[in-house]
């Protein structure tokens, strides 16, 4: 009895540790804690301790504008979920140009990792809607490890 219970526990732990190696699921966009992964008991680290930053090439957008977004930091990271948001309304906006090792959730203007390999940086291209103008910012989560992550990070315009 104990042996089978132990095996089930080990299998459950293995499943939890390797969850979402190919990116955040679509429901990460609409959970009560938006952009925050549900990784068991793990909770986001304080934002002011983040070794990562999200940089964007511009804040203003017009019809069809493309903005480059970069995640970089002092440490490698394994995963991310980043959304484009209109600065005036805070609504999801725009779309992403698919790049290698990424997965896109067009339902909520999000881009996520497509593999769990360590990354030193990641660069994406965000596409503005064809019928709008305004300001955009990018927000989301960067995961160093499954249980060590920073959520609600907000982008800065690169100098």
Backbone as CSV, one residue per row, in Angstrom:
resi,resn,N_x,N_y,N_z,CA_x,CA_y,CA_z,C_x,C_y,C_z
1,UNK,0.830,-1.178,0.000,0.000,0.000,0.000,0.879,1.248,0.000
2,UNK,1.855,1.293,0.926,2.727,2.457,1.023,3.494,2.668,-0.282
3,UNK,3.980,1.568,-0.857,4.761,1.681,-2.083,3.945,2.316,-3.195
4,UNK,2.705,1.872,-3.409,1.908,2.449,-4.488,1.580,3.914,-4.197
5,UNK,1.307,4.265,-2.924,1.064,5.667,-2.569,2.296,6.516,-2.813
6,UNK,3.470,5.962,-2.492,4.727,6.676,-2.724,4.980,6.904,-4.199
7,UNK,4.670,5.902,-5.000,4.840,6.037,-6.451,3.900,7.108,-6.988
8,UNK,2.671,7.105,-6.542,1.716,8.125,-6.991,2.205,9.510,-6.594
9,UNK,2.715,9.670,-5.367,3.226,10.960,-4.918,4.384,11.417,-5.805
10,UNK,5.336,10.511,-6.089,6.488,10.858,-6.927,6.024,11.246,-8.330
11,UNK,5.073,10.502,-8.883,4.552,10.838,-10.210,3.858,12.195,-10.201
12,UNK,3.078,12.481,-9.182,2.399,13.773,-9.094,3.412,14.896,-8.986
13,UNK,4.463,14.699,-8.203,5.501,15.710,-8.065,6.219,15.926,-9.396
14,UNK,6.514,14.856,-10.111,7.183,14.974,-11.411,6.310,15.740,-12.401
15,UNK,5.019,15.483,-12.377,4.111,16.199,-13.273,4.078,17.677,-12.914
16,UNK,4.002,17.986,-11.615,3.944,19.383,-11.193,5.211,20.129,-11.573
17,UNK,6.383,19.523,-11.366,7.646,20.191,-11.638,7.815,20.457,-13.125
18,UNK,7.317,19.590,-13.972,7.531,19.782,-15.400,6.321,20.395,-16.090
19,UNK,5.368,20.919,-15.339,4.174,21.507,-15.936,4.518,22.677,-16.839
20,UNK,3.808,22.794,-17.906,3.894,23.901,-18.852,5.294,24.130,-19.428
21,UNK,6.033,23.075,-19.805,7.344,23.299,-20.402,7.241,23.968,-21.767
22,UNK,6.054,23.897,-22.370,5.878,24.499,-23.694,5.041,25.769,-23.626
23,UNK,5.074,26.462,-22.514,4.427,27.764,-22.410,3.215,27.771,-21.513
24,UNK,2.838,28.986,-21.152,1.669,29.177,-20.298,0.401,28.816,-21.061
25,UNK,-0.562,28.193,-20.389,-1.824,27.874,-21.055,-2.657,29.144,-21.242
26,UNK,-3.604,29.111,-22.143,-4.444,30.271,-22.444,-5.175,30.771,-21.206
27,UNK,-5.533,29.885,-20.297,-6.279,30.357,-19.129,-5.438,31.245,-18.205
28,UNK,-4.117,31.312,-18.414,-3.287,32.227,-17.623,-3.701,33.679,-17.858
29,UNK,-4.332,33.952,-18.984,-4.764,35.318,-19.306,-6.022,35.728,-18.550
30,UNK,-6.802,34.768,-18.109,-8.112,35.099,-17.546,-8.320,34.578,-16.125
31,UNK,-7.303,34.052,-15.506,-7.408,33.577,-14.129,-7.619,34.761,-13.195
32,UNK,-8.091,34.498,-11.979,-8.229,35.595,-11.017,-6.922,36.348,-10.789
33,UNK,-5.797,35.641,-10.804,-4.486,36.288,-10.711,-3.903,36.326,-12.121
34,UNK,-4.331,37.302,-12.910,-3.933,37.402,-14.316,-2.413,37.440,-14.428
35,UNK,-1.897,36.723,-15.414,-0.471,36.655,-15.728,0.361,35.967,-14.654
36,UNK,-0.261,35.391,-13.648,0.490,34.695,-12.612,0.252,33.197,-12.736
37,UNK,1.333,32.439,-12.851,1.154,30.989,-12.950,0.664,30.401,-11.641
38,UNK,-0.079,29.316,-11.742,-0.467,28.550,-10.568,0.502,27.388,-10.455
39,UNK,1.530,27.562,-9.665,2.568,26.559,-9.489,2.541,26.068,-8.048
40,UNK,1.480,25.373,-7.725,1.368,24.825,-6.377,1.374,25.923,-5.332
41,UNK,2.240,25.785,-4.342,2.331,26.767,-3.263,3.209,27.964,-3.625
42,UNK,3.904,27.913,-4.757,4.817,28.992,-5.147,4.042,30.268,-5.447
43,UNK,4.576,31.391,-5.003,3.982,32.701,-5.235,5.045,33.603,-5.851
44,UNK,4.611,34.662,-6.526,5.592,35.557,-7.159,6.544,36.170,-6.134
45,UNK,7.757,36.396,-6.588,8.739,37.113,-5.792,8.377,38.597,-5.800
46,UNK,8.818,39.371,-4.831,8.542,40.820,-4.852,9.104,41.460,-6.126
47,UNK,8.307,42.275,-6.778,8.696,42.877,-8.061,10.010,43.641,-7.964
48,UNK,10.252,44.284,-6.832,11.473,45.079,-6.709,12.733,44.221,-6.591
49,UNK,12.597,42.894,-6.522,13.751,42.004,-6.480,14.004,41.334,-7.827
50,UNK,13.243,41.692,-8.835,13.357,41.024,-10.137,14.712,41.289,-10.791
51,UNK,15.383,40.224,-11.225,16.621,40.407,-11.983,16.341,40.648,-13.470
52,UNK,15.065,40.730,-13.830,14.665,40.860,-15.231,13.987,42.197,-15.492
53,UNK,14.090,42.639,-16.729,13.337,43.801,-17.153,12.772,43.546,-18.548
54,UNK,11.653,44.202,-18.802,11.006,44.131,-20.106,11.177,45.507,-20.739
55,UNK,11.818,45.542,-21.893,12.068,46.801,-22.588,11.278,46.832,-23.884
56,UNK,10.740,47.995,-24.217,10.017,48.161,-25.469,10.662,49.289,-26.253
57,UNK,10.648,49.180,-27.584,11.340,50.152,-28.431,10.592,51.470,-28.553
58,UNK,9.301,51.485,-28.275,8.494,52.706,-28.353,7.241,52.518,-27.517
59,UNK,6.600,53.628,-27.142,5.346,53.565,-26.387,4.156,53.925,-27.262
60,UNK,4.362,54.798,-28.234,3.281,55.244,-29.126,3.093,54.227,-30.251
61,UNK,1.832,54.015,-30.612,1.559,53.157,-31.759,0.498,53.809,-32.643
62,UNK,0.558,53.453,-33.892,-0.436,53.858,-34.876,-0.809,52.635,-35.680
63,UNK,-1.671,52.786,-36.665,-2.102,51.636,-37.450,-0.925,50.839,-38.023
64,UNK,-0.842,49.584,-37.643,0.178,48.685,-38.183,1.578,48.850,-37.627
65,UNK,1.783,49.717,-36.644,3.111,49.917,-36.053,3.638,48.617,-35.469
66,UNK,4.942,48.411,-35.586,5.589,47.276,-34.929,6.511,47.805,-33.834
67,UNK,6.455,47.182,-32.667,7.291,47.555,-31.533,8.062,46.318,-31.091
68,UNK,9.367,46.484,-30.918,10.212,45.398,-30.440,10.165,45.361,-28.913
69,UNK,10.001,44.162,-28.369,9.941,43.954,-26.919,11.031,42.941,-26.565
70,UNK,11.811,43.269,-25.537,12.924,42.410,-25.123,12.808,42.107,-23.631
71,UNK,12.998,40.840,-23.272,13.172,40.457,-21.872,14.666,40.217,-21.700
72,UNK,15.244,40.848,-20.695,16.659,40.636,-20.403,16.871,40.733,-18.909
73,UNK,18.034,40.262,-18.474,18.284,40.352,-17.049,19.637,39.836,-16.645
74,UNK,19.837,39.809,-15.343,21.104,39.386,-14.768,21.170,37.872,-14.568
75,UNK,20.111,37.177,-14.897,20.063,35.725,-14.729,19.352,35.108,-15.931
76,UNK,19.586,33.822,-16.147,18.831,33.104,-17.174,17.407,32.895,-16.685
77,UNK,16.482,32.746,-17.623,15.100,32.441,-17.285,14.621,31.324,-18.187
78,UNK,13.589,30.618,-17.731,13.073,29.477,-18.480,11.739,29.751,-19.157
79,UNK,10.973,30.698,-18.639,9.653,30.916,-19.211,9.180,32.338,-19.039
80,UNK,8.098,32.644,-19.764,7.514,33.982,-19.695,6.108,33.956,-20.277
81,UNK,5.341,34.941,-19.896,4.044,35.237,-20.504,3.946,36.756,-20.507
82,UNK,3.880,37.349,-21.693,3.859,38.806,-21.838,2.629,39.196,-22.646
83,UNK,1.947,40.262,-22.200,0.768,40.785,-22.898,1.005,42.225,-23.294
84,UNK,0.415,42.616,-24.431,0.366,44.013,-24.825,-0.931,44.614,-24.309
85,UNK,-0.847,45.812,-23.682,-2.036,46.474,-23.128,-2.058,47.939,-23.527
86,UNK,-3.249,48.415,-23.858,-3.433,49.822,-24.171,-3.266,50.627,-22.881
87,UNK,-2.446,51.673,-22.912,-2.162,52.454,-21.698,-3.387,53.207,-21.193
88,UNK,-4.292,53.610,-22.086,-5.466,54.382,-21.670,-6.566,53.501,-21.085
89,UNK,-6.756,52.298,-21.631,-7.878,51.449,-21.225,-7.461,50.212,-20.430
90,UNK,-6.178,49.867,-20.463,-5.645,48.669,-19.832,-6.170,47.387,-20.492
91,UNK,-6.792,47.498,-21.648,-7.319,46.337,-22.377,-6.204,45.669,-23.182
92,UNK,-6.329,44.351,-23.393,-5.399,43.642,-24.274,-5.519,44.251,-25.648
93,UNK,-4.392,44.385,-26.317,-4.415,45.010,-27.631,-3.281,44.472,-28.490
94,UNK,-3.495,44.446,-29.784,-2.462,44.070,-30.741,-2.261,42.580,-30.859
95,UNK,-1.214,42.242,-31.589,-0.880,40.844,-31.832,0.645,40.715,-31.849
96,UNK,1.099,39.490,-31.911,2.535,39.213,-31.906,2.948,38.535,-33.192
97,UNK,4.149,38.823,-33.652,4.742,38.116,-34.782,5.390,36.870,-34.191
98,UNK,4.981,35.717,-34.670,5.512,34.473,-34.108,6.992,34.343,-34.449
99,UNK,7.787,34.025,-33.436,9.220,33.828,-33.590,9.570,32.438,-33.088
100,UNK,10.772,31.943,-33.408,11.146,30.609,-32.935,11.038,30.509,-31.413
101,UNK,10.610,29.357,-30.959,10.522,29.037,-29.536,9.517,29.890,-28.770
102,UNK,8.483,30.378,-29.471,7.396,31.097,-28.807,6.060,30.507,-29.223
103,UNK,5.063,30.782,-28.414,3.688,30.400,-28.712,2.836,31.636,-28.440
104,UNK,1.851,31.854,-29.287,1.023,33.052,-29.195,-0.389,32.687,-28.758
105,UNK,-0.953,33.533,-27.874,-2.354,33.427,-27.473,-3.059,34.684,-27.997
106,UNK,-3.552,34.641,-29.229,-4.175,35.839,-29.813,-5.425,36.284,-29.057
107,UNK,-6.054,35.367,-28.329,-7.263,35.703,-27.588,-7.028,36.802,-26.559
108,UNK,-5.781,36.938,-26.091,-5.489,37.939,-25.053,-4.181,38.671,-25.320
109,UNK,-3.801,38.762,-26.583,-2.586,39.484,-26.982,-1.382,39.082,-26.139
110,UNK,-1.167,37.773,-26.010,-0.057,37.286,-25.186,0.904,36.436,-26.002
111,UNK,2.147,36.427,-25.541,3.174,35.559,-26.113,3.832,34.833,-24.953
112,UNK,4.164,33.557,-25.152,4.765,32.743,-24.105,5.870,31.884,-24.702
113,UNK,6.668,31.286,-23.843,7.747,30.409,-24.277,7.172,29.127,-24.871
114,UNK,7.965,28.494,-25.728,7.546,27.221,-26.313,8.503,26.098,-25.928
115,UNK,9.473,26.402,-25.086,10.376,25.386,-24.564,10.904,25.840,-23.212
116,UNK,11.346,24.898,-22.370,11.826,25.264,-21.037,13.334,25.511,-20.968
117,UNK,14.005,25.656,-22.103,15.452,25.849,-22.099,15.810,27.199,-21.485
118,UNK,16.931,27.259,-20.765,17.360,28.542,-20.196,17.626,29.573,-21.296
119,UNK,17.199,30.811,-21.030,17.341,31.899,-21.993,18.060,33.064,-21.321
120,UNK,18.964,33.718,-22.036,19.630,34.911,-21.517,18.795,36.147,-21.822
121,UNK,18.099,36.094,-22.949,17.201,37.179,-23.333,16.221,36.618,-24.359
122,UNK,15.180,37.376,-24.614,14.200,36.984,-25.634,13.700,38.267,-26.290
123,UNK,13.570,38.236,-27.613,13.141,39.410,-28.376,11.905,39.050,-29.177
124,UNK,10.908,39.937,-29.137,9.635,39.717,-29.825,9.257,40.963,-30.603
125,UNK,8.321,40.788,-31.524,7.775,41.925,-32.268,6.266,41.947,-32.060
126,UNK,5.787,43.077,-31.529,4.359,43.308,-31.304,3.817,44.133,-32.453
127,UNK,2.648,43.765,-32.936,1.995,44.431,-34.068,0.761,45.173,-33.573
128,UNK,0.732,46.491,-33.814,-0.426,47.300,-33.419,-1.630,46.968,-34.294
129,UNK,-2.833,47.213,-33.780,-4.032,47.026,-34.614,-3.980,47.974,-35.805
130,UNK,-4.683,47.603,-36.862,-4.679,48.415,-38.085,-5.640,49.592,-38.029
131,UNK,-6.394,49.712,-36.951,-7.413,50.762,-36.883,-7.341,51.576,-35.596
132,UNK,-6.145,51.698,-34.996,-6.075,52.383,-33.703,-4.761,53.140,-33.543
133,UNK,-4.785,54.098,-32.626,-3.607,54.864,-32.214,-3.622,54.962,-30.702
134,UNK,-2.471,55.118,-30.106,-2.421,55.301,-28.666,-1.067,54.969,-28.109
135,UNK,-1.055,54.602,-26.838,0.159,54.169,-26.157,-0.043,52.745,-25.663
136,UNK,1.025,51.975,-25.712,0.986,50.584,-25.289,2.076,50.338,-24.248
137,UNK,1.791,49.411,-23.354,2.818,48.908,-22.450,2.685,47.390,-22.428
138,UNK,3.701,46.731,-21.900,3.723,45.277,-21.862,3.903,44.833,-20.421
139,UNK,3.179,43.790,-20.053,3.212,43.305,-18.682,3.151,41.788,-18.686
140,UNK,3.654,41.196,-17.617,3.587,39.745,-17.541,4.481,39.165,-16.482
141,UNK,4.819,37.891,-16.685,5.575,37.090,-15.729,6.821,36.540,-16.401
142,UNK,7.924,36.524,-15.655,9.155,35.873,-16.101,9.524,34.843,-15.042
143,UNK,9.783,33.606,-15.486,10.112,32.499,-14.584,11.592,32.155,-14.677
144,UNK,12.260,32.256,-13.556,13.643,31.791,-13.479,13.630,30.277,-13.358
145,UNK,12.778,29.786,-12.477,12.549,28.363,-12.246,11.056,28.188,-12.016
146,UNK,10.622,26.942,-11.957,9.203,26.661,-11.772,8.622,27.371,-10.554
147,UNK,9.366,27.384,-9.461,8.848,27.976,-8.221,9.443,29.348,-7.916
148,UNK,10.224,29.904,-8.825,10.819,31.228,-8.621,10.496,32.088,-9.830
149,UNK,9.531,33.007,-9.629,9.088,33.836,-10.747,8.637,35.205,-10.255
150,UNK,8.589,36.137,-11.196,8.167,37.501,-10.911,6.996,37.821,-11.819
151,UNK,5.904,38.272,-11.233,4.686,38.577,-11.983,4.395,40.071,-11.953
152,UNK,3.504,40.471,-12.836,3.091,41.864,-12.952,4.255,42.798,-13.235
153,UNK,5.275,42.283,-13.926,6.363,43.147,-14.370,5.801,44.061,-15.453
154,UNK,6.255,45.291,-15.489,5.780,46.256,-16.473,6.970,46.760,-17.271
155,UNK,6.779,46.889,-18.572,7.855,47.291,-19.464,8.249,48.761,-19.280
156,UNK,9.437,49.054,-19.774,9.952,50.406,-19.839,10.371,50.663,-21.268
157,UNK,10.287,51.920,-21.697,10.760,52.264,-23.033,12.284,52.299,-22.977
158,UNK,12.926,51.567,-23.892,14.388,51.512,-23.939,14.938,52.886,-24.300
159,UNK,16.016,53.250,-23.631,16.639,54.555,-23.861,17.425,54.571,-25.159
